Amino acid sequence: MTAHFESPITSSAASVTFRGLVGDIGGTNARFAIAERDHGKTKLRDFKSFETHGYPNIYAVIADYFRDLGGRPELDYAVLAVAGPVKNGQIKFTNLDWLVTESELAKSSGAKKSRLINDYAALAYALPYMDGDDIKTIGPVTKGFGDVHAVMGAGTGFGASVLVGGAYGPYCLSTESGHASWAPVNDFEADIHRFLRKKLGRVTIENLLSGPGLVNLYQAVSYVRGEKALELTPAQITNIEGPDGQGCRYTVETFLDILASVCGDLALCHGATAGMFIAGGIAPRLLRFIDEGRFRARMEAKAPLADLVAGIPSHIITHPCAALLGSAHALTDAEITG
């Protein structure tokens, strides 16, 4: 089933074309495209991905991107979605020795307006511009209520953001919900928590729902089952057909159970009654393993508010460039022209 996504958040149709550089910058890859906004519709063209290794800074990557285009185009705006919190118009990457600032981004891109946003904020900004082909709905609920949507997801880390609609357009709240403490909900998960607490100290959501979290979870599940854990990568674990297929299968099932439970938790924490959207690199790869009834049961097990959560739809974002699409709409027309 695909989503019937009717967002109360709308954008005014623009009568002028705005051209922008949009990017999705992580610790391993930097992805770019040129966005063209015209009459409320957006086209992404000239997509290209670069490995960040070996580059001294993001501006050198941008220079290579423009070189591949045959020169720097005239740009109205530049928006980069970055993996981490943006503070005072700049970000210091955790996994890269890079400091990126909006002022330097404006100089390197030549754009009239520049903005750095959190990568999950970019995903939130993309929600009003995706259709049913970009989303896979989990369970029978397709439409929620209110005007608050939330995005969460597991990749290299765990991210989350909230999009709030209203008469004056969407407002996006970036969060660090992945660093909240993880709470087990049954004896099996309590044993997993006990194992991870000895290994890590405080156990966060990101410690389980991420690429490294998959490895943590596999080791913990193997310990609880009384089996020896192999040295497996996240890709090997999600494959489940390689070494220790049974242990990997248990791990994937447990990962999806915890993902569903956290989905319900964040729906309550963020008041996201209009819908929960799951992004990141892991969930789309696990679609074939999702038991929709089991997922919804875990998500909705939130007594005394189970009935409330039962009315909130859950979707997985499958759009391959959702962060770039959201970056293209992070600035309003007035912000670009003002």
C-alpha positions as CSV (number, residue, x, y, z in Angstrom):
1,M,0.0,0.0,0.0
2,T,1.3,3.5,-0.8
3,A,0.6,6.6,1.1
4,H,-2.4,8.8,0.5
5,F,-0.5,11.9,1.8
6,E,-2.6,15.0,2.1
7,S,-0.5,17.5,3.9
8,P,-2.1,20.6,5.3
9,I,1.2,22.3,4.5
10,T,1.0,24.1,1.2
11,S,3.4,26.3,-0.8
12,S,2.4,29.3,-2.8
13,A,3.0,28.9,-6.5
14,A,6.0,30.9,-7.6
15,S,5.7,32.9,-10.8
16,V,9.5,33.2,-11.0
17,T,12.1,30.5,-11.4
18,F,14.6,30.2,-8.6
19,R,17.7,28.2,-9.3
20,G,19.7,26.8,-6.4
21,L,22.6,24.6,-5.4
22,V,21.3,21.9,-3.0
23,G,23.5,19.4,-1.2
24,D,23.2,16.5,1.2
25,I,26.5,16.2,3.1
26,G,27.4,13.3,5.3
27,G,30.6,11.9,6.7
28,T,31.3,9.7,3.7
29,N,29.5,11.2,0.7
30,A,28.5,14.7,-0.5
31,R,25.6,14.7,-3.0
32,F,24.7,17.8,-5.1
33,A,22.1,18.8,-7.6
34,I,20.8,22.0,-9.2
35,A,17.2,22.7,-8.1
36,E,14.9,24.8,-10.3
37,R,11.7,26.0,-8.7
38,D,9.0,27.2,-11.0
39,H,5.2,27.7,-10.4
40,G,5.4,25.7,-7.2
41,K,7.1,22.7,-8.8
42,T,10.7,21.7,-8.5
43,K,13.1,19.9,-10.8
44,L,16.4,18.4,-9.7
45,R,19.1,18.1,-12.3
46,D,22.8,17.5,-12.7
47,F,22.9,15.1,-9.7
48,K,26.4,14.0,-8.7
49,S,27.9,12.3,-5.6
50,F,31.4,12.7,-4.3
51,E,33.4,10.8,-1.7
52,T,34.5,13.3,1.0
53,H,37.7,11.4,1.7
54,G,40.7,13.4,0.4
55,Y,39.0,16.8,0.2
56,P,40.3,19.5,2.6
57,N,36.9,21.2,2.9
58,I,33.4,21.3,1.3
59,Y,34.3,24.2,-0.8
60,A,36.8,22.1,-2.8
61,V,34.0,19.6,-3.4
62,I,31.7,22.3,-4.6
63,A,34.4,23.6,-6.9
64,D,34.8,20.2,-8.5
65,Y,31.0,19.9,-8.9
66,F,30.9,23.2,-10.7
67,R,33.9,22.2,-12.9
68,D,32.0,19.0,-13.9
69,L,29.0,21.3,-14.9
70,G,31.3,23.3,-17.1
71,G,31.3,26.3,-14.9
72,R,29.5,27.9,-12.0
73,P,25.8,28.6,-12.8
74,E,24.1,31.8,-11.7
75,L,22.3,30.8,-8.4
76,D,19.6,32.5,-6.4
77,Y,20.2,30.3,-3.4
78,A,22.4,27.5,-1.9
79,V,21.2,25.1,0.8
80,L,23.2,22.3,2.2
81,A,21.7,19.6,4.4
82,V,24.4,18.5,6.9
83,A,24.6,15.6,9.3
84,G,24.6,17.3,12.6
85,P,23.4,20.4,14.5
86,V,23.8,23.8,12.9
87,K,24.7,26.6,15.3
88,N,24.9,30.3,14.4
89,G,25.0,29.5,10.7
90,Q,27.9,27.0,10.9
91,I,28.6,23.3,11.6
92,K,31.7,21.5,12.7
93,F,31.5,18.0,11.4
94,T,32.0,15.1,13.8
95,N,33.5,12.6,11.3
96,L,35.3,15.2,9.2
97,D,37.8,17.9,10.0
98,W,35.5,20.4,8.3
99,L,34.1,23.7,9.5
100,V,31.3,24.9,7.1
101,T,29.8,28.4,7.4
102,E,26.9,30.0,5.5
103,S,29.1,33.0,4.7
104,E,31.8,30.9,3.0
105,L,29.1,28.8,1.3
106,A,27.8,32.0,-0.2
107,K,31.3,33.0,-1.5
108,S,32.1,29.6,-3.0
109,S,28.7,29.1,-4.6
110,G,28.1,32.7,-5.7
111,A,24.5,32.4,-4.5
112,K,22.5,35.4,-3.3
113,K,21.2,33.5,-0.3
114,S,22.8,30.6,1.5
115,R,21.6,28.3,4.3
116,L,22.9,25.3,6.3
117,I,20.2,23.0,7.7
118,N,20.2,19.7,9.5
119,D,19.8,16.7,7.2
120,Y,16.6,15.6,8.9
121,A,15.2,19.1,8.6
122,A,15.7,18.7,4.9
123,L,13.7,15.5,4.9
124,A,10.9,17.2,6.8
125,Y,10.9,20.1,4.3
126,A,10.5,17.5,1.5
127,L,7.3,16.0,2.9
128,P,4.8,18.3,1.2
129,Y,6.4,17.7,-2.2
130,M,6.4,13.9,-2.3
131,D,3.7,11.8,-3.7
132,G,2.5,8.2,-3.2
133,D,5.3,6.8,-5.3
134,D,7.9,8.2,-2.9
135,I,6.4,6.7,0.2
136,K,5.4,3.2,1.5
137,T,2.7,3.1,4.1
138,I,3.1,0.6,6.9
139,G,-0.3,-0.7,8.1
140,P,-3.9,0.3,7.2
141,V,-3.8,3.9,8.6
142,T,-3.2,6.4,5.7
143,K,-4.4,9.7,7.1
144,G,-3.8,11.3,10.5
145,F,-5.1,14.5,12.0
146,G,-3.6,17.9,12.8
147,D,-0.7,19.6,11.1
148,V,2.4,18.1,12.8
149,H,4.5,15.6,10.9
150,A,7.7,14.0,12.1
151,V,10.6,12.3,10.4
152,M,13.0,9.8,12.0
153,G,15.5,7.4,10.6
154,A,18.5,5.2,11.0
155,G,21.6,5.5,8.9
156,T,25.1,6.3,10.0
157,G,23.4,7.7,13.0
158,F,19.8,8.3,14.1
159,G,18.1,11.6,13.2
160,A,14.7,13.1,13.7
161,S,12.8,16.4,12.9
162,V,9.4,17.9,13.1
163,L,7.4,19.8,10.5
164,V,4.6,22.1,11.8
165,G,2.1,23.6,9.4
166,G,0.0,26.7,9.8
167,A,-1.4,29.8,8.1
168,Y,2.1,31.2,7.5
169,G,3.7,28.1,6.1
170,P,5.8,25.2,7.6
171,Y,8.1,25.6,10.5
172,C,10.7,22.9,11.0
173,L,12.2,21.9,14.3
174,S,15.5,20.0,14.2
175,T,16.0,17.6,17.1
176,E,18.6,15.3,18.6
177,S,16.1,12.6,19.6
178,G,18.5,9.8,18.6
179,H,20.5,10.7,21.7
180,A,17.5,10.1,24.1
181,S,17.8,7.0,26.2
182,W,16.4,3.7,24.9
183,A,13.8,1.9,27.0
184,P,13.3,-1.9,26.6
185,V,9.7,-3.1,26.6
186,N,10.0,-6.8,27.4
187,D,12.4,-9.3,29.1
188,F,14.3,-10.0,25.9
189,E,15.0,-6.4,25.3
190,A,15.9,-5.9,29.0
191,D,18.6,-8.5,28.6
192,I,19.8,-6.6,25.5
193,H,19.8,-3.4,27.4
194,R,21.8,-5.0,30.3
195,F,24.5,-6.2,27.8
196,L,24.8,-2.9,26.1
197,R,24.8,-0.9,29.4
198,K,27.9,-2.9,30.5
199,K,29.5,-2.2,27.1
200,L,28.4,1.5,26.6
201,G,27.2,2.9,29.8
202,R,24.1,4.9,28.9
203,V,22.2,3.3,26.1
204,T,20.7,5.6,23.5
205,I,18.3,5.1,20.6
206,E,21.2,5.7,18.2
207,N,23.2,2.9,19.9
208,L,20.7,0.4,18.4
209,L,19.0,2.2,15.5
210,S,21.9,3.0,13.2
211,G,24.6,1.3,11.2
212,P,26.9,0.9,14.2
213,G,23.8,0.1,16.2
214,L,23.0,-2.9,14.1
215,V,26.4,-4.3,15.1
216,N,25.7,-3.5,18.8
217,L,22.4,-5.2,18.5
218,Y,23.7,-8.3,16.7
219,Q,26.3,-8.7,19.5
220,A,23.7,-8.3,22.2
221,V,21.2,-10.6,20.6
222,S,23.9,-13.3,20.1
223,Y,24.9,-12.9,23.8
224,V,21.3,-13.3,25.0
225,R,20.8,-16.3,22.7
226,G,24.0,-17.9,24.0
227,E,25.6,-17.8,20.6
228,K,29.0,-16.6,19.5
229,A,28.9,-13.3,17.6
230,L,30.9,-13.1,14.4
231,E,32.7,-10.0,13.1
232,L,30.0,-8.8,10.8
233,T,29.4,-5.4,9.1
234,P,25.9,-3.8,9.1
235,A,25.5,-4.8,5.4
236,Q,26.2,-8.4,6.3
237,I,23.7,-8.3,9.1
238,T,20.9,-6.9,6.9
239,N,21.7,-9.4,4.2
240,I,20.8,-12.3,6.5
241,E,21.9,-14.8,3.9
242,G,25.5,-14.8,4.8
243,P,27.4,-16.0,7.8
244,D,25.2,-16.6,10.9
245,G,22.0,-16.2,9.0
246,Q,19.9,-17.1,12.0
247,G,21.6,-14.6,14.3
248,C,21.2,-11.9,11.6
249,R,17.5,-12.8,11.2
250,Y,16.9,-12.4,14.9
251,T,18.8,-9.1,14.9
252,V,16.8,-7.7,11.9
253,E,13.5,-8.7,13.6
254,T,14.6,-7.1,16.8
255,F,15.8,-4.0,15.0
256,L,12.4,-3.6,13.3
257,D,10.5,-4.1,16.6
258,I,12.6,-1.4,18.3
259,L,12.2,0.9,15.3
260,A,8.4,0.5,15.5
261,S,8.4,1.1,19.3
262,V,10.5,4.3,18.9
263,C,8.3,5.4,16.1
264,G,5.4,5.4,18.5
265,D,7.5,7.0,21.2
266,L,8.5,9.9,19.0
267,A,4.9,10.4,17.7
268,L,4.0,11.1,21.3
269,C,7.1,13.1,22.2
270,H,6.7,15.4,19.1
271,G,2.9,15.4,18.9
272,A,3.1,14.1,15.4
273,T,-0.5,13.1,14.9
274,A,-0.5,13.9,11.2
275,G,2.0,11.1,10.5
276,M,5.4,9.5,11.2
277,F,7.8,9.2,8.4
278,I,10.8,6.8,8.5
279,A,13.9,7.8,6.4
280,G,17.5,6.8,6.5
281,G,19.5,4.3,4.6
282,I,18.5,1.2,6.6
283,A,14.7,1.0,6.7
284,P,14.1,1.0,2.9
285,R,16.5,-1.9,2.6
286,L,14.5,-3.9,5.1
287,L,11.0,-3.3,3.6
288,R,10.7,-7.0,2.6
289,F,11.2,-8.1,6.2
290,I,8.5,-5.9,7.7
291,D,5.5,-7.6,9.1
292,E,3.0,-4.7,9.0
293,G,0.7,-6.0,11.7
294,R,3.6,-6.7,14.0
295,F,5.1,-3.2,13.3
296,R,1.9,-1.4,14.0
297,A,1.2,-3.5,17.2
298,R,4.6,-2.4,18.6
299,M,4.1,1.2,17.5
300,E,0.7,1.4,19.0
301,A,1.5,-0.3,22.4
302,K,1.5,3.1,24.2
303,A,-1.0,2.7,27.0
304,P,-2.8,4.8,28.1
305,L,-2.6,6.6,24.7
306,A,-2.7,3.5,22.5
307,D,-5.9,4.7,20.8
308,L,-4.3,8.0,19.9
309,V,-1.2,6.4,18.4
310,A,-3.4,3.9,16.5
311,G,-4.7,6.8,14.5
312,I,-1.3,8.0,13.4
313,P,-0.1,6.7,10.0
314,S,3.5,5.4,9.6
315,H,5.3,5.7,6.3
316,I,8.8,4.8,5.0
317,I,10.3,7.3,2.6
318,T,11.6,5.7,-0.5
319,H,12.4,8.8,-2.6
320,P,16.1,8.5,-3.5
321,C,16.8,12.3,-3.2
322,A,14.4,13.4,-0.5
323,A,17.0,15.5,1.4
324,L,17.9,17.3,-1.8
325,L,14.2,17.9,-2.6
326,G,13.7,19.3,1.0
327,S,16.8,21.5,0.7
328,A,15.3,23.0,-2.5
329,H,12.4,24.2,-0.4
330,A,14.0,25.1,2.9
331,L,14.0,28.8,1.9
332,T,10.7,30.6,1.1
333,D,10.3,32.8,-2.0
334,A,10.4,35.8,0.3
335,E,13.7,34.7,1.9
336,I,15.3,34.2,-1.5
337,T,14.3,37.6,-2.8
338,G,14.5,39.5,0.4
